[in-house]
Amino acid sequence: ITRAQLWDALGGLVQAAKPGDCLYWHFSGHGRGATTSFGSGQEIITHDEVGVYDADLWDGFISKLPLGVKCIVSVDGCYSGSICDLPFEARYRSEYDQIWAPEDHLTGHRQYGEFYFGKDENAKPGKPAMADVICLGGAQESEQVYG
């Protein structure tokens, strides 16, 4: 998908959205960390090799969804953890923090991490989204996706 096609599709979703709707948008492709005039962030890369920054997705899509709309954004790409610039985050911490439950030796099951829910300190300050939005990233904002 090219940058123009992406914005046409997202613009169509915004125009057609009405209270009570539940939208789902998925992007699978390349992503990278980026430095812009407002600081560091993330971007997804379209087929024409043009970056779409996290602030662009916020300004041109997320912030324009109307009140009463629910939206799930799924991005399978490197550096996609906070691609929607949402003010809160839920993270699965697993890299080196292994947590072992007492019954692990009986069941053979291992719990490798924990969930964290809280304010995203790197989120762009500003007006909150009117819609209820969840963003699922394939990696944290500083990680690459392998596989």
Disulfide bonds with the S-S distance in Angstrom:
none
